[in-house]
């Protein structure tokens, strides 16, 4: 048979209150099966409760990871939508600028003044506005 020490639960090696070492006295640690390969009911219930505690801890970590993953997915979707809106805005601005440049070039051709002179004129006006605004 098996004799167990009267102390606390000793499911892990080296945690029993008996002096470790060998089985020279014919005793088994509490988590060690007897000669027929059977564990005591107390050991099985303690191991089951430890297993359930570990499972609850892992479940909480999985829920936390799921929450983080969902939040990351939401952020990626929002960022993608924002990037698409910005891309559409830039495309619209590019089309407007191209149209404005084409109109300005046609106006420059009609007046007989080169487009470089018009660009210089508009640059001078912009610099004048900046100067007035800053000082």
LUMLUMKOL-124160 format. One record per residue (C-alpha): residue number from 1; residue in three letters; chain; x, y, z. Coordinates in Angstrom, 2 decimals. Layout:
rec numar = NUM	logu = ALA	drennu = A	east = X	north = Y	up = Z
...
//
This chain:
rec numar = 1	logu = UNK	drennu = A	east = 0.00	north = 0.00	up = 0.00
rec numar = 2	logu = UNK	drennu = A	east = 0.91	north = 3.59	up = 0.13
rec numar = 3	logu = UNK	drennu = A	east = 1.45	north = 5.76	up = 3.12
rec numar = 4	logu = UNK	drennu = A	east = 1.22	north = 9.50	up = 2.77
rec numar = 5	logu = UNK	drennu = A	east = 2.55	north = 12.18	up = 5.01
rec numar = 6	logu = UNK	drennu = A	east = -0.04	north = 13.92	up = 7.12
rec numar = 7	logu = UNK	drennu = A	east = 0.97	north = 17.46	up = 6.02
rec numar = 8	logu = UNK	drennu = A	east = -0.41	north = 19.51	up = 3.14
rec numar = 9	logu = UNK	drennu = A	east = -0.89	north = 18.47	up = -0.44
rec numar = 10	logu = UNK	drennu = A	east = 2.28	north = 17.21	up = -2.08
rec numar = 11	logu = UNK	drennu = A	east = 1.45	north = 16.83	up = -5.77
rec numar = 12	logu = UNK	drennu = A	east = 4.80	north = 18.11	up = -6.94
rec numar = 13	logu = UNK	drennu = A	east = 8.11	north = 16.32	up = -6.47
rec numar = 14	logu = UNK	drennu = A	east = 10.07	north = 17.62	up = -3.53
rec numar = 15	logu = UNK	drennu = A	east = 7.06	north = 19.34	up = -1.97
rec numar = 16	logu = UNK	drennu = A	east = 6.08	north = 16.51	up = 0.38
rec numar = 17	logu = UNK	drennu = A	east = 7.01	north = 16.78	up = 4.02
rec numar = 18	logu = UNK	drennu = A	east = 8.75	north = 13.39	up = 4.05
rec numar = 19	logu = UNK	drennu = A	east = 12.47	north = 13.43	up = 3.54
rec numar = 20	logu = UNK	drennu = A	east = 13.00	north = 13.04	up = -0.20
rec numar = 21	logu = UNK	drennu = A	east = 15.30	north = 10.46	up = -1.53
rec numar = 22	logu = UNK	drennu = A	east = 14.25	north = 7.01	up = -2.36
rec numar = 23	logu = UNK	drennu = A	east = 11.49	north = 4.62	up = -1.89
rec numar = 24	logu = UNK	drennu = A	east = 13.53	north = 2.45	up = 0.46
rec numar = 25	logu = UNK	drennu = A	east = 10.70	north = 2.52	up = 3.00
rec numar = 26	logu = UNK	drennu = A	east = 8.12	north = 1.56	up = 0.31
rec numar = 27	logu = UNK	drennu = A	east = 6.26	north = 4.89	up = 0.47
rec numar = 28	logu = UNK	drennu = A	east = 4.94	north = 6.92	up = -2.46
rec numar = 29	logu = UNK	drennu = A	east = 4.64	north = 10.64	up = -2.80
rec numar = 30	logu = UNK	drennu = A	east = 1.02	north = 11.80	up = -2.89
rec numar = 31	logu = UNK	drennu = A	east = 1.07	north = 12.46	up = -6.68
rec numar = 32	logu = UNK	drennu = A	east = 2.70	north = 9.14	up = -7.46
rec numar = 33	logu = UNK	drennu = A	east = 0.43	north = 6.22	up = -8.37
rec numar = 34	logu = UNK	drennu = A	east = 0.45	north = 3.09	up = -6.25
rec numar = 35	logu = UNK	drennu = A	east = 1.69	north = -0.25	up = -7.56
rec numar = 36	logu = UNK	drennu = A	east = -1.53	north = -0.74	up = -9.52
rec numar = 37	logu = UNK	drennu = A	east = -1.22	north = 2.68	up = -11.22
rec numar = 38	logu = UNK	drennu = A	east = -4.03	north = 4.29	up = -9.24
rec numar = 39	logu = UNK	drennu = A	east = -4.03	north = 7.75	up = -7.74
rec numar = 40	logu = UNK	drennu = A	east = -5.85	north = 8.67	up = -4.57
rec numar = 41	logu = UNK	drennu = A	east = -9.12	north = 10.60	up = -4.83
rec numar = 42	logu = UNK	drennu = A	east = -7.65	north = 13.57	up = -2.93
rec numar = 43	logu = UNK	drennu = A	east = -4.78	north = 13.85	up = -5.40
rec numar = 44	logu = UNK	drennu = A	east = -7.09	north = 13.61	up = -8.37
rec numar = 45	logu = UNK	drennu = A	east = -9.48	north = 16.25	up = -7.02
rec numar = 46	logu = UNK	drennu = A	east = -6.59	north = 18.59	up = -6.15
rec numar = 47	logu = UNK	drennu = A	east = -5.05	north = 18.17	up = -9.59
rec numar = 48	logu = UNK	drennu = A	east = -8.45	north = 18.75	up = -11.18
rec numar = 49	logu = UNK	drennu = A	east = -8.96	north = 21.99	up = -9.22
rec numar = 50	logu = UNK	drennu = A	east = -5.46	north = 23.17	up = -10.18
rec numar = 51	logu = UNK	drennu = A	east = -6.23	north = 22.29	up = -13.78
rec numar = 52	logu = UNK	drennu = A	east = -9.47	north = 24.30	up = -13.65
rec numar = 53	logu = UNK	drennu = A	east = -7.65	north = 27.30	up = -12.13
rec numar = 54	logu = UNK	drennu = A	east = -5.04	north = 27.15	up = -14.88
rec numar = 55	logu = UNK	drennu = A	east = -7.78	north = 26.83	up = -17.50
rec numar = 56	logu = UNK	drennu = A	east = -9.61	north = 29.88	up = -16.10
rec numar = 57	logu = UNK	drennu = A	east = -6.38	north = 31.88	up = -16.22
rec numar = 58	logu = UNK	drennu = A	east = -5.71	north = 30.84	up = -19.78
rec numar = 59	logu = UNK	drennu = A	east = -9.31	north = 31.62	up = -20.77
rec numar = 60	logu = UNK	drennu = A	east = -8.96	north = 35.12	up = -19.34
rec numar = 61	logu = UNK	drennu = A	east = -5.75	north = 35.64	up = -21.32
rec numar = 62	logu = UNK	drennu = A	east = -7.41	north = 34.37	up = -24.50
rec numar = 63	logu = UNK	drennu = A	east = -10.35	north = 36.76	up = -23.96
rec numar = 64	logu = UNK	drennu = A	east = -7.89	north = 39.62	up = -23.46
rec numar = 65	logu = UNK	drennu = A	east = -6.01	north = 38.69	up = -26.64
rec numar = 66	logu = UNK	drennu = A	east = -9.30	north = 38.46	up = -28.53
rec numar = 67	logu = UNK	drennu = A	east = -10.27	north = 41.92	up = -27.30
rec numar = 68	logu = UNK	drennu = A	east = -6.89	north = 43.33	up = -28.36
rec numar = 69	logu = UNK	drennu = A	east = -7.10	north = 41.61	up = -31.74
rec numar = 70	logu = UNK	drennu = A	east = -10.60	north = 42.99	up = -32.37
rec numar = 71	logu = UNK	drennu = A	east = -9.41	north = 46.48	up = -31.39
rec numar = 72	logu = UNK	drennu = A	east = -6.45	north = 46.19	up = -33.77
rec numar = 73	logu = UNK	drennu = A	east = -8.79	north = 45.04	up = -36.55
rec numar = 74	logu = UNK	drennu = A	east = -11.10	north = 48.01	up = -35.92
rec numar = 75	logu = UNK	drennu = A	east = -8.15	north = 50.39	up = -35.98
rec numar = 76	logu = UNK	drennu = A	east = -6.89	north = 48.90	up = -39.25
rec numar = 77	logu = UNK	drennu = A	east = -10.35	north = 49.23	up = -40.84
rec numar = 78	logu = UNK	drennu = A	east = -10.64	north = 52.85	up = -39.67
rec numar = 79	logu = UNK	drennu = A	east = -7.14	north = 53.67	up = -40.91
rec numar = 80	logu = UNK	drennu = A	east = -7.85	north = 52.05	up = -44.27
rec numar = 81	logu = UNK	drennu = A	east = -11.09	north = 54.01	up = -44.65
rec numar = 82	logu = UNK	drennu = A	east = -9.28	north = 57.25	up = -43.74
rec numar = 83	logu = UNK	drennu = A	east = -6.47	north = 56.50	up = -46.21
rec numar = 84	logu = UNK	drennu = A	east = -9.03	north = 55.85	up = -48.97
rec numar = 85	logu = UNK	drennu = A	east = -10.79	north = 59.14	up = -48.21
rec numar = 86	logu = UNK	drennu = A	east = -7.47	north = 60.98	up = -48.28
rec numar = 87	logu = UNK	drennu = A	east = -6.55	north = 59.30	up = -51.55
rec numar = 88	logu = UNK	drennu = A	east = -9.89	north = 60.36	up = -53.07
rec numar = 89	logu = UNK	drennu = A	east = -9.36	north = 63.92	up = -51.81
rec numar = 90	logu = UNK	drennu = A	east = -5.86	north = 64.05	up = -53.27
rec numar = 91	logu = UNK	drennu = A	east = -7.15	north = 62.73	up = -56.59
rec numar = 92	logu = UNK	drennu = A	east = -9.88	north = 65.38	up = -56.64
rec numar = 93	logu = UNK	drennu = A	east = -7.36	north = 68.09	up = -55.80
rec numar = 94	logu = UNK	drennu = A	east = -5.01	north = 66.84	up = -58.50
rec numar = 95	logu = UNK	drennu = A	east = -7.81	north = 66.98	up = -61.09
rec numar = 96	logu = UNK	drennu = A	east = -8.75	north = 70.53	up = -60.00
rec numar = 97	logu = UNK	drennu = A	east = -5.15	north = 71.69	up = -60.10
rec numar = 98	logu = UNK	drennu = A	east = -4.68	north = 70.16	up = -63.54
rec numar = 99	logu = UNK	drennu = A	east = -7.83	north = 71.95	up = -64.76
rec numar = 100	logu = UNK	drennu = A	east = -6.69	north = 75.23	up = -63.23
rec numar = 101	logu = UNK	drennu = A	east = -3.26	north = 74.89	up = -64.84
rec numar = 102	logu = UNK	drennu = A	east = -4.81	north = 74.14	up = -68.21
rec numar = 103	logu = UNK	drennu = A	east = -7.11	north = 77.20	up = -67.93
rec numar = 104	logu = UNK	drennu = A	east = -4.16	north = 79.34	up = -66.90
rec numar = 105	logu = UNK	drennu = A	east = -2.13	north = 78.14	up = -69.88
rec numar = 106	logu = UNK	drennu = A	east = -5.02	north = 78.86	up = -72.27
rec numar = 107	logu = UNK	drennu = A	east = -5.39	north = 82.35	up = -70.73
rec numar = 108	logu = UNK	drennu = A	east = -1.65	north = 82.93	up = -71.14
rec numar = 109	logu = UNK	drennu = A	east = -1.83	north = 81.86	up = -74.81
rec numar = 110	logu = UNK	drennu = A	east = -4.76	north = 84.23	up = -75.47
rec numar = 111	logu = UNK	drennu = A	east = -3.00	north = 87.24	up = -73.97
rec numar = 112	logu = UNK	drennu = A	east = 0.24	north = 86.55	up = -75.80
rec numar = 113	logu = UNK	drennu = A	east = 2.20	north = 86.54	up = -72.52
rec numar = 114	logu = UNK	drennu = A	east = 4.15	north = 83.34	up = -71.76
rec numar = 115	logu = UNK	drennu = A	east = 3.09	north = 81.02	up = -68.98
rec numar = 116	logu = UNK	drennu = A	east = 6.34	north = 81.59	up = -67.11
rec numar = 117	logu = UNK	drennu = A	east = 5.50	north = 85.29	up = -66.76
rec numar = 118	logu = UNK	drennu = A	east = 2.07	north = 84.40	up = -65.31
rec numar = 119	logu = UNK	drennu = A	east = 3.62	north = 81.93	up = -62.85
rec numar = 120	logu = UNK	drennu = A	east = 6.08	north = 84.64	up = -61.80
rec numar = 121	logu = UNK	drennu = A	east = 3.24	north = 87.13	up = -61.38
rec numar = 122	logu = UNK	drennu = A	east = 1.22	north = 84.74	up = -59.21
rec numar = 123	logu = UNK	drennu = A	east = 4.32	north = 83.86	up = -57.17
rec numar = 124	logu = UNK	drennu = A	east = 4.96	north = 87.59	up = -56.57
rec numar = 125	logu = UNK	drennu = A	east = 1.34	north = 88.09	up = -55.44
rec numar = 126	logu = UNK	drennu = A	east = 1.61	north = 85.13	up = -53.06
rec numar = 127	logu = UNK	drennu = A	east = 4.88	north = 86.43	up = -51.62
rec numar = 128	logu = UNK	drennu = A	east = 3.25	north = 89.86	up = -51.15
rec numar = 129	logu = UNK	drennu = A	east = 0.32	north = 88.31	up = -49.27
rec numar = 130	logu = UNK	drennu = A	east = 2.67	north = 86.29	up = -47.06
rec numar = 131	logu = UNK	drennu = A	east = 4.73	north = 89.38	up = -46.30
rec numar = 132	logu = UNK	drennu = A	east = 1.65	north = 91.38	up = -45.32
rec numar = 133	logu = UNK	drennu = A	east = 0.28	north = 88.49	up = -43.27
rec numar = 134	logu = UNK	drennu = A	east = 3.54	north = 87.83	up = -41.38
rec numar = 135	logu = UNK	drennu = A	east = 4.54	north = 91.46	up = -40.74
//
